[in-house]
Every structure is written in structure tokens, then in C-alpha cells.
Amino acid sequence: MKNNHIKYKMLMLSAVVFLAFGCKKTLDINVDPNNPLLETTTPEVLFPSAVGSTAGRVGGELTIIGGIWAQYYTQANASNQYKTIDSYALTRNDFNGNYNELFSGALADYQLAIKLAVARNDWRYNLMATVMKAYTYQVLVDLYDKVPYTEALKGLDNLQPKFDDGYTIYVGLLAEINAALAKDYTSVPLNNDQKKTDFLFGGDMDQWTKFANTLKLKMYLRMVNAKPAEAQAGITKLYTDGANFLTTGAGIATFEDTPNSSNPFYEYNVRRLNTTTNLRASKTFTSWLAVNNDPRAKYYYGTLTPVPMNQGDYTATAVEQPTYAGATVFAQTAKDPVWFISAAESYLMQAEALERYYGGAGSRAMYENGVIAAFTQVKLTRDDVPDDYLTNYVEGNFEQNLGKIIVQKWASFAGSHSLEGFFEQERTGYPKISAVYSTDDNYIPGQWVYSKNGVTSGLFPKRLVFPASSRDRNSNTPAEVPITTKVWWGK
């Protein structure tokens, strides 16, 4: 997808440059306006380009990986596109583009934007780029466990940066966010041209503050297994300081139904492959929706009664599984949003934090807000929420409530932020892992099953392996470990 994504990224950048600054520049005919000279670039140009890279990768191919591994959808038995994902057979030669683009595209642009913003005392772009840098790094750490950080993004000054462990990177990123929040970034608002470079909030710095706080909350919650004391200290400080969290989503919800400017998941899986049928409904998710009479099935699959496939059962013949020929396709549109953190996720994270560290005080309200926000995000209302979702939350039962919180998160991530469903199961153990395959009469709807064609001896994937592009160029790339090895914060 590398070439396609470059087009997608450059289209977004071109639009911003034209709309915001095109009328104010005298252009040298020998300089490509879509690729301005490095010495003349600005945070206004770099920041939207970087956000385009992050959204294009996290919301594109990584959404496919996350969605298959989180069992929202599975590889169709009449095609071959994603068999290596569904069978957990990924190698160092797969998906190099995501790693390369997030480093050389997104993170490099964020880092330079930060440098230039600091040089002109522009604490607005400093905060915006720092938060998105931290978000992008967090995704990479959660996928690979170790990546270059302290020696990274130095260009020709260091072509073989060392790899830092995930905990060190998290601590560094949290410190960077705190330093950016400590600056005066609200006294001078973005002007109208600059607002056009902010695809997330249109220059609303209060929203960027909330995004920063919510991202910190997410990172501390990731740490609860590996660094429980630090996780608790970080979260309680957020609450003691009166931090405000997101009540609306942080992401991009303004895609268009035209080539290279549509939702990246749709662009990659539908438009570029010229087919809509590669990803079919997984029985894991559809069975949970059905047993709960959850009307979101219509949004996710286009029907309230989707016909599913069992996860990873793509080698089944028409005789073995006659319903697979008509298995329901996962619904996608060109205008679907890409969420970095959704409103539902923000509320449900707060519910978990209140359960863990405040005896559950206020957690029920945050849980209900999260469930309702998850329905609102798919154009449903409070009246559409199954009663059981809101009435079976019992104060004082931490483990039961944690399970409800995380499963509701899982149900909200399909399509728009599928990678998070995979991450959260690794962190918490919810949804639970089934003792039987989904064809068994004793199967419990919604429990994850090991892929029918899995090649990892019954063990679920926990990470990606370091790509060949890193191993071939950087001698500091760590020794390869199986994808079934948990990352540093895993349960």
C-alpha cells in the first residue's frame, strides 16, 4: 500500500497547503509546492501531513490486522488477501510499510514541527504535534514492544538508533506531554488559515488539552499490570489536578467518497482491491451482538441478522460450510471516521480508573456515558441501548465491572479503531478466551476462539515481529521473538 498511501497523504497535504497558504506565496517554478524545501517548511505544513500519515496507517492496514485479531471480521473463504493475518503467520517481510511510514513520515514530521514551533515560541503547534507524536509512538510500542526513541528521528546524525524498551518510551512520552501542557498555548488562538491545518479540532486548544489528558490516562492504564504503583500515581494525579477528559472523539471524521481522500480502511480494503468481500462477519462478534439483541449489528454488518463465518475457517469448502458462500461482509463506507480516541473510549477509561482507584465512586455514570456514546457514534440513541447493558453494572464488584467495561469497549471499536480491541484484550483478558471453538455447542457468545487455521500452537498473537526494513538497515534491531510473546505491559 506504500504508493497508494503516499498519494493519500500528499492529497491531504496539498489541500492544506493550497487552502491555508497557497494565495500567500510567491512560488519558484523549480520548487514543487507539494514538497516544499526543508529549510522553508513550517509547522503549518508539517503537522497535517503527519496526521495524514498516522490516520492512513492506524486507520488503514493496521485496522485490518487489529480487526481480524480482535475477531470483528475474518478472511473470506473465497479469497486469499488476509490469510497470513488470520492464521497468525506474519513474518518480518509483512507490513513493513506501516513501520516505515509511521517513523519516516508521521514521527519525523511531528518532531520537526515541534522543533520549529519551539524555535518561534509557538506552544500551540508544540502541544498538538507532541500529543500526536506520543499517540503514534504509543501505537508502535504497543505493536512492537521496543522501538527507537532516545536516539531516533535524528536523520543523518544517527542512521542506526538503539531500540528502547516500551516502559522507557512511555515514561519519556508522558514527560514530553507534561512539558507541552506546562507552556502557554492558549493565549494566542490559531488564525483561520491555521485552523484548517488541524483536522481533529479545528484549532480548539481546550480540546487538545483534553486529548492530552485522555492519552495520558490511556497510557497509565496500559501500565497497570507491569507498573501498578506508577499507574496509580499517574492516574490519581490527573484527578487531583482536576484534569478534563474528552467528551467528543479525537480523530478524523471528514473523509470524502473520492479516490485517495476516503477512509483509509475503505481505500485499502475496498477501493484499491476493487472488491468488497474479503472480510466477512466473525461469529465471535456477531454471536455476542445477537445474544444481547444489540442493534449495532445493522451498522457493522448492514443487517440485524448477519450470517457469520467461524474465525479463521477460510479453508472450509462449500460442502463443509454451505452458509459461508453467503456470509455477511463487514460494512464499510468511504466516509467512515478514524478515531484515535473515541468519546466512548474516553468515558470507559474513566469508568475503569474510578473502579480501580476510587472504590467505584462515579464509575457507573462514566460507564453509562461510554455505552451511550458508543451507540451515538453509530447513529443510534439512548433508547436503542439494550437495558441489560445499563442495569447489570454492580457497584463494588471490580472484576465483574472491569469485564463489562472492556467488553463494551471492544464492541465500540469495530472498524473505526479496531486495533484497540486487540490491545485491550491483551491488557485485561477481556473478552475471555473460549475453551472450545465456536462450532461447539458449549461455545459462549463473544469469547475469542483460536483461529481454525492458526499456526502458533494454540497461542494468540500479542505483537508484530520487527520488519525486514528495520533488521536489514539497523544492526541494533533486537533479536526476533515469536508474535505470541506479550509486550511489556501485557497481562
Beta strands, then each sheet from edge to edge (+ up, - down):
strand 1: 73-75
strand 2: 146-148
strand 3: 163-165
strand 4: 250-252
strand 5: 279-281
strand 6: 338-341
sheet 1: 1+ 5-
sheet 2: 2+ 3-
sheet 3: 4+ 6-
end
